[in-house]
């Protein structure tokens, strides 16, 4: 069983191999908070940004869809998931299609495709044996009873993984891996199970720190066989999930942050710094 946050810190640059150095380049991106947070029921396992200023939120046994209005989240729809096998620390995935969202939660035997009908209700459109995911031709599955993902990810192998995104993965020990023709390569960076691609070679990930009163979102860049840690965003609680979409000349990044008994969705803006 793997706990949601891996109790490991960032390795020093000197410990990485010369071919896969983790370096810092703090002036290459601008990342900042983009407004106040909005409260949602917790816990939150995954987030996905939908067209029309909508947000899908996966909980332990529900999927909720919200619309952003004046900095607040207004709930549009909710659907209870099928009964799942018990998992002490469940994981979850959401993936957006043109007009629907794929949903998977550890303990569920199949992935679900849900869409919003004309009345705003979430309706089931289909199911799949494995969760469709970019770079994983046969999809991803959760290992029984765990939050570990398994599936053939191009250049990363079969896992297991805590997270996978666009040629980057996080293994069960929290090590960030780079996809390559020779297989997964360690980067020297460690992260938690929340990982999202920001496009243009940029990524955001929760830190590997244990849950506490504060946390950090790592913004890093992949360039060939090297990762560069570009920026660190502080959050007032544990980062449980991340979602991103293009917006306003950069990237709109949302984080589900758990503090005490509550969860807030915090907005951030990330963009390349002017050269």
N, C-alpha and C positions, 0 to 999 in steps of 0.2 A: 504493500500500500504506500502510495506517495502522497505526502501532505501537500496542500495547495501551494504553499510557498516553501521553497528549498532553502535550508539554513546554510547558505554559502555566500561569501562576499566576492567582490570583483577581484580577479587575480591581477597581480602586478604585470605591467607590460614586459618586464624582463623575463617573466616566466613563459611567455609565448615564444613560439619558434620564429625565426627570422622571416620565414615566408608567410606567416600568418600573424603579424603584429597587430595588437590593439593599440591604436594611437589616438591622440586627442587633437581636435581641430575646432576649437570652440567658436570661432568667428564665422563658420561657413553656413550656419542656419540661424534663423530667428525663431524662438519658441516662447510663447507666453500664454498666460491665462486669458481667455476671451470672454469672460463674463461670470456671473454667479452660478452656483450649482442649483440643480433641481432635484428634489427628493423623490425617490421611488421605493416601493416595497422591496425588501431584500429577502434572502441573498440574491445576488446577480451572478449568473454563470457566463453570459455572453451578451454582446451588443452588436447591432447591425444598423447602419444608416440606410433608410429607404427613401425613394423619391418623394418629393413634396414635403420636405421638412418633417419627415416621420422617422421614428426610432423604434426598432424592435428590441425587446428586452427579454432574455431567457432567464427564468427563475428555476427553482428546484422542480416544480411541477406545473408551471404555466408559461405561456408566451403572451406578452402584452405588447400592444402597439400604441405609441404616443405620437402626438403632433406638438411641435414646438410653437408656442404662441407667447410672444412678449417675454421671453426668457423663462417661461414655465412649460411644463410638460402636461398636456391634457390627454388623458387616456381615451383612445378610440375603440379599442377592442381587446378582448382577452380570451384565451382558449386554454383549457386544462389539458395537459399531456396525458397519454395513456399511462396506466400504472407501470412503474419501472421497478426493476430489481434494486434492492437496497445497496447504496454505495456510500461509504462513510464520507468521502470527500469527492462529490460528483464533479465532473467536468461537463462543459457544454459548448456547442458550436452553432453559429448562425451564418448562412451564406445567402446573399441576395441575388435573385434573378430579376428579369425585367419587371415582373409584376407579382412576385411571390418571394418567399423566403424558405430555404431549407433549414430544418431544425434537427439537432441531434443532442442527446444527453446520455451520459454514461448510465447504463442500466436499461436503456431502451433497446429492443432488438433490431429496430429499423429506423432509418432517417425518414422524416416527414416533410412533405412539401405543402406549405400553407400559403393561402392567398386571401386578400381582403375582397369580399364581394361588394356589390354596389351599395349594400346597406351598411358596410363597414365591419361586418363580422368576419372573423378568421375561419376559413373553411379549408378542409383537407383536399388537396388536389392530387396527391400521389404519395408513394412510399418507395424506398430504395434499400437494398441490402447494405450498402455502404454510403457514407456521406460524401457527396460530390465536392471535390476540393481541387483548386488549381495546382498543377504539378504532381498530382497523384492520380494516375490513369484509372486505377481500380478503386479510388476513394479511400476514405479513412474510417476506421472503427475504433471503438473504445474496448480495451482489454477488459474482460469480465471483472466486475467488482472494483475497478480502479478509475482514475482520471487520466490514464495513459492511452495515447493514440497509436494505432498500428496501421500500416499501409505502405505500399511502395511509393516513396516520394523520390522523384527524379534527382539523382545526385546525392541523396541523403540516406538511402537504404530503406529498410522496412520498419525502422523504429525499434523500440517504442519511443514516443516523443511526448513532451508536455505541450508543445505547440509547434506548428509548421506554418510558414508564410513565405512564398515567393523565393524559394531556394535557400531559406534559412530555417533552422529548426532548433528546438531546445530539448536536450535529452533529460532523462529522469533525474540526473544529478544537477540540473540547472546550467549545463554547459551549452553555449550557443555554438551551433555547428553551421558550416558553410557547405553548400552543395558543390560537388566537383565531379569531373568525369571519372576520377579515381575513387569516389565515395565521399562520405562526410569528413570534413576537416575541422578540428577545434579552432576557435577564434581567439581564445583568451578572455572572452566576455562571458559573464554569467547573468542569467535572467530568470524570472518567474514564469508561470504558465500563460500570462497575458502577453501576446505578441501580435503586431499588426504591421503590414506593409503600408508605407505612406506614398509609394510610387517614386520613380526617379532615383532608385537605389537607396532610399531612406526607409528606416524602420523605427517603430516605437515598441518598447517592452517594459513591463514592470521589473523592478529590481529583484534580486534574489534574496533580499532581506526578509527576516521573519515578520509576520504581521505585527503592527505596532501603532502608536499614535500618529506616525507620519510614514511616508513612503516616497519613492522616487520613480519617475518615468524616464527611462533612458532613450535618448534619440541618437541613433547611430546610422552610419552609412556603410554600404558595401561597395568596394571598388576592387574588382577582380578577387584576389585571395586575401584581402585585407579588410578589417573592420575598423572604422574610426568612430570613437565615441565623441559626438558633437556637442551634446547638451544634456542637462539633467533638470527635470521639472519636479519640484517638490509638491506633494499632495498631503492634505490633512487626514490621512487614513490609508488603509491598505488598498492597493489597486487590484481590483478583481477582474476587470474586463476592459478591453479597448476596442474602439471602432474608428474608422477614418474614411473620409471622402474628400475629393477636391472641392475647393471653395475660396473665393475672394483672392485669387492669384496665388494661393498656397494650398494647404491641407487643413481641413477641419478635423480635429482629433477630439474624441470624447472618451472619458474615463469613468468607469463605475468605481467609486471610492467608498469603502466601508469604514465607518468610524462609530464605535460603540454598537448600538442596535440599528443604526440607520445607514442608508446608502444614498449617496448623491451622485448625479451625473454631472461631471465637471467638463466644461468646454475649453479647448486650447486651440491656438493657431500656430501652425508650423510652416515656415517658408524658407527658401534659400535666401541667404543674405546677399545684398547687392555686391557685385564684384567691383 
